[in-house]
């Protein structure tokens, strides 16, 4: 680690050991100390960035990302976090800059949808953005789904429902599209249609029906739901580092999104960050439609950690679900 003092080299080594053990909180703290001593060190910065995201220390993640951007070695996903930050702060210049970086990198398939929601937010027409996009296999489904959502958000009910039916036909099992569309339909006075989208005996769907609330359509909604959708698509594909970033960015825009929280916990568990995953799951309250899934996942995590009594301890797992993330 170039230029670091001996004491901070020790912190760096301890941070690496903690990261290897899945102790992302201790790792992030160690890398924060090392980065403070060597603020231009790119090796420290990239490790600080990744572990900060896993630990939920977004201030450290932003500080480390800034080092990487200045050195022109930033991984492409730093632009996603920057975009989410810009949307939350309503900073048009920063949003446009981050969009340019997204469009120039391997995550460019997200760019048309993000640009369309920006156009909607700014009072423009989002549909030419989608119409003129060069569709790839990666972008086609997201464009189709968000075209339907944008039509509903624009109060173009019949066109939106037709586009929604087509998108659902391509992926009939998607909970995300149904939930996103139902939220928008509730917002335009179509609660009955919204509830029909969430039909079924599954406890999660029943919970979504009972807790259905209208959302305010805009770039924050569109961005968070797009990132959550991609995180869901990445499950089980050895892309947990990106999934953690996506879920964290989505939650920065929609802190109450327990769907994103479940996906974050799943990605953390794949990184062996079991303690942090348990803390994330513990913030999903009993009133949440995703509470049952969270309890099941907490039990599974305990099994992965070698708790032979995990099944018998289900009640205890459910009962201690009030710890803060």
C-alpha positions in Angstrom: 0.0 0.0 0.0 2.1 3.0 -1.2 2.8 5.8 1.1 0.9 4.5 4.2 2.3 4.8 7.7 3.1 1.5 9.4 0.2 1.8 11.8 -2.2 2.2 8.9 -0.6 -0.6 7.0 -1.5 -2.7 10.0 -5.1 -1.4 9.7 -5.1 -2.3 6.0 -3.9 -5.9 6.7 -6.5 -6.3 9.4 -9.2 -5.0 7.1 -8.2 -7.5 4.4 -8.4 -10.3 6.9 -11.8 -9.1 8.2 -13.1 -8.9 4.6 -11.9 -12.4 3.9 -14.0 -13.6 6.9 -17.1 -11.7 5.8 -16.8 -9.2 8.6 -17.6 -6.3 6.3 -18.2 -3.8 9.1 -14.7 -4.3 10.6 -13.2 -4.3 7.1 -14.9 -1.0 6.1 -13.7 0.6 9.4 -10.1 -0.6 8.7 -10.2 0.6 5.1 -11.6 4.0 6.2 -8.6 4.5 8.5 -6.2 3.4 5.8 -7.8 5.7 3.2 -7.6 8.6 5.6 -3.8 8.1 5.9 -3.3 7.5 2.2 -6.2 9.5 0.5 -5.0 9.0 -3.0 -4.2 5.3 -2.8 -6.3 3.5 -5.5 -5.8 0.0 -4.1 -7.1 1.1 -0.7 -9.9 3.1 -2.3 -11.3 0.2 -4.3 -11.4 -2.1 -1.3 -12.9 0.7 0.8 -15.5 1.2 -1.8 -16.6 -2.4 -2.0 -16.6 -3.1 1.7 -18.3 0.2 2.5 -21.2 -0.7 0.2 -21.5 -4.1 1.9 -21.4 -2.5 5.3 -23.9 0.2 4.4 -21.4 3.0 4.9 -22.4 5.1 1.9 -20.3 8.1 3.1 -17.2 6.0 2.9 -18.3 4.5 -0.4 -18.7 8.0 -1.9 -15.4 9.2 -0.6 -13.6 6.1 -2.0 -15.4 6.4 -5.3 -14.3 10.0 -5.7 -10.7 8.9 -5.4 -11.2 6.3 -8.1 -13.0 8.7 -10.4 -10.2 11.3 -10.0 -7.7 8.6 -10.9 -9.7 7.5 -13.9 -9.9 3.9 -12.6 -13.4 3.9 -11.2 -15.4 0.8 -11.8 -18.5 1.5 -14.0 -21.0 0.9 -11.1 -19.8 4.1 -9.3 -21.8 6.0 -11.9 -25.0 4.2 -10.6 -24.5 5.4 -7.1 -23.6 8.9 -8.3 -26.8 8.9 -10.4 -29.0 7.8 -7.5 -27.4 10.5 -5.3 -28.0 13.2 -8.0 -31.7 12.1 -8.3 -32.2 12.3 -4.6 -30.5 15.7 -4.4 -32.4 16.9 -7.5 -29.0 17.9 -9.0 -29.6 18.0 -12.8 -26.0 18.6 -13.7 -24.7 15.7 -11.6 -27.5 13.5 -12.9 -26.6 14.2 -16.5 -22.9 13.7 -15.8 -23.6 10.3 -14.2 -25.9 9.4 -17.1 -23.1 10.1 -19.5 -20.8 7.8 -17.6 -23.4 5.0 -17.4 -24.1 5.3 -21.2 -20.3 5.0 -22.0 -19.8 1.8 -20.0 -20.9 -1.8 -19.8 -24.1 -0.8 -17.9 -25.2 1.3 -20.9 -28.3 -0.9 -21.3 -29.8 0.9 -18.3 -29.3 4.3 -19.9 -32.5 4.5 -22.1 -34.8 3.8 -19.2 -33.0 6.2 -16.9 -33.0 9.0 -19.5 -36.7 8.4 -20.1 -37.6 8.8 -16.4 -35.4 12.0 -16.3 -37.4 13.3 -19.3 -40.6 12.5 -17.5 -39.4 14.2 -14.3 -38.5 17.4 -16.2 -41.8 17.6 -18.0 -40.7 16.3 -21.3 -41.8 13.4 -23.4 -40.1 10.2 -22.3 -41.2 8.0 -25.2 -38.9 9.2 -28.0 -36.0 8.3 -25.7 -37.2 4.7 -25.6 -38.3 4.7 -29.3 -34.8 5.8 -30.4 -32.9 3.5 -28.1 -30.7 0.9 -29.7 -32.1 -2.2 -28.1 -30.0 -5.1 -27.1 -31.0 -8.4 -25.5 -30.2 -6.8 -22.1 -32.1 -3.6 -22.6 -35.2 -4.9 -24.5 -37.1 -6.2 -21.5 -36.3 -3.2 -19.3 -37.4 -0.8 -22.0 -40.7 -2.7 -22.6 -41.5 -2.8 -18.9 -40.7 0.8 -18.2 -42.6 1.9 -21.3 -45.7 0.4 -19.7 -44.9 2.0 -16.4 -44.3 5.4 -18.0 -47.6 5.2 -19.9 -49.4 4.5 -16.6 -47.5 7.3 -14.9 -48.6 9.6 -17.8 -52.2 8.6 -17.1 -52.5 6.9 -20.5 -54.4 4.0 -19.0 -55.4 1.9 -22.0 -52.1 2.1 -23.7 -50.3 1.4 -20.4 -52.4 -1.7 -19.7 -51.8 -3.0 -23.2 -48.1 -2.5 -22.9 -48.2 -4.0 -19.4 -50.0 -7.2 -20.6 -47.3 -7.6 -23.3 -44.5 -7.2 -20.9 -46.0 -9.6 -18.4 -46.5 -12.1 -21.2 -42.7 -12.1 -21.7 -42.1 -12.7 -17.9 -45.3 -13.9 -16.2 -43.6 -14.8 -13.0 -42.1 -11.3 -12.2 -43.3 -10.0 -8.9 -41.4 -6.7 -9.5 -43.3 -5.7 -12.6 -46.7 -6.5 -11.1 -45.8 -4.6 -7.9 -44.4 -1.6 -9.7 -47.4 -1.3 -12.1 -49.9 -1.9 -9.2 -48.4 1.0 -7.3 -48.8 3.3 -10.3 -52.3 2.1 -11.1 -53.3 2.9 -7.5 -52.0 6.4 -8.1 -54.2 7.0 -11.1 -57.4 5.8 -9.4 -57.3 2.2 -10.7 -57.1 0.4 -7.5 -59.3 -2.5 -8.6 -57.1 -3.2 -11.6 -54.0 -2.8 -9.4 -55.3 -5.5 -6.9 -56.0 -7.8 -9.8 -52.4 -7.6 -10.8 -51.5 -8.9 -7.3 -53.9 -11.8 -7.3 -52.9 -15.1 -5.8 -52.7 -17.1 -2.6 -49.0 -16.5 -2.1 -48.4 -14.8 1.3 -46.2 -12.1 -0.3 -48.8 -11.2 -2.9 -51.5 -11.2 -0.2 -49.4 -8.8 1.8 -48.8 -6.6 -1.2 -52.5 -6.4 -1.8 -53.3 -5.4 1.8 -50.4 -2.9 1.9 -50.9 -1.4 -1.6 -50.3 2.4 -1.6 -50.1 4.8 -4.4 -46.6 6.0 -5.3 -45.5 9.3 -6.8 -44.1 8.6 -10.3 -40.8 10.2 -11.2 -37.1 9.6 -11.7 -36.6 8.4 -8.1 -39.3 5.7 -8.5 -38.2 4.7 -11.9 -34.5 4.5 -11.0 -35.0 2.6 -7.8 -37.4 0.0 -9.3 -35.1 -0.5 -12.3 -32.1 -1.1 -10.1 -34.1 -3.5 -7.9 -35.3 -5.4 -11.0 -31.7 -5.8 -12.2 -30.6 -6.9 -8.8 -33.3 -9.6 -8.9 -32.2 -10.7 -12.3 -28.6 -11.1 -11.1 -29.4 -13.4 -8.3 -27.4 -16.6 -8.4 -25.1 -15.4 -11.3 -21.9 -14.7 -9.3 -22.5 -11.0 -9.6 -23.2 -10.2 -5.9 -20.8 -7.3 -5.8 -22.9 -5.5 -8.4 -26.2 -6.6 -6.8 -25.1 -5.1 -3.5 -24.4 -1.7 -5.2 -27.8 -1.8 -7.0 -29.7 -2.6 -3.9 -27.9 0.0 -1.8 -28.5 2.6 -4.5 -32.2 1.7 -4.8 -32.6 1.9 -1.0 -31.0 5.3 -0.9 -33.9 6.4 -3.1 -36.7 4.3 -1.5 -35.6 3.5 2.1 -38.8 1.6 2.8 -38.4 -0.9 -0.1 -38.2 -4.3 1.6 -38.0 -6.0 -1.8 -34.6 -4.3 -2.3 -33.7 -5.2 1.3 -34.3 -8.9 0.6 -32.2 -8.8 -2.5 -29.4 -7.0 -0.6 -29.4 -9.6 2.1 -29.2 -12.4 -0.5 -26.2 -10.8 -2.2 -24.5 -10.2 1.1 -25.0 -13.9 2.1 -23.4 -14.9 -1.2 -20.4 -12.8 -0.2 -20.4 -14.7 3.2 -21.2 -11.4 5.0 -23.7 -13.3 7.1 -23.8 -11.0 10.1 -24.6 -8.0 8.0 -27.2 -9.9 6.0 -28.9 -10.9 9.2 -29.0 -7.2 10.3 -30.5 -6.2 7.0 -33.2 -8.8 7.2 -33.8 -7.8 10.8 -35.0 -4.4 9.7 -38.0 -6.0 7.7 -40.9 -5.6 10.2 -43.8 -8.0 10.7 -46.2 -5.7 8.9 -44.1 -5.9 5.7 -45.3 -8.2 2.8 -41.8 -9.6 2.7 -41.6 -10.4 6.4 -42.2 -14.1 5.9 -39.5 -14.3 3.2 -37.2 -12.5 5.5 -37.7 -14.9 8.4 -37.2 -17.9 6.1 -34.0 -16.3 4.8 -32.7 -15.6 8.4 -33.3 -19.3 9.3 -31.4 -20.3 6.2 -28.5 -18.0 7.0 -28.2 -19.6 10.4 -28.1 -23.0 8.8 -25.3 -21.8 6.6 -23.4 -20.6 9.6 -23.7 -24.0 11.2 -26.6 -23.5 13.5 -28.1 -27.0 13.7 -31.0 -25.7 15.7 -32.0 -23.1 13.1 -35.3 -24.7 12.3 -36.3 -25.1 15.9 -35.3 -21.5 16.5 -37.6 -20.0 14.0 -39.7 -18.3 16.6 -36.5 -16.7 18.1 -35.4 -15.5 14.7 -38.7 -13.9 14.0 -38.8 -12.3 17.5 -35.5 -10.5 17.3 -36.2 -8.9 14.0 -36.1 -5.3 15.3 -32.4 -4.7 15.3 -31.3 -1.7 13.3 -29.3 -2.0 10.1 
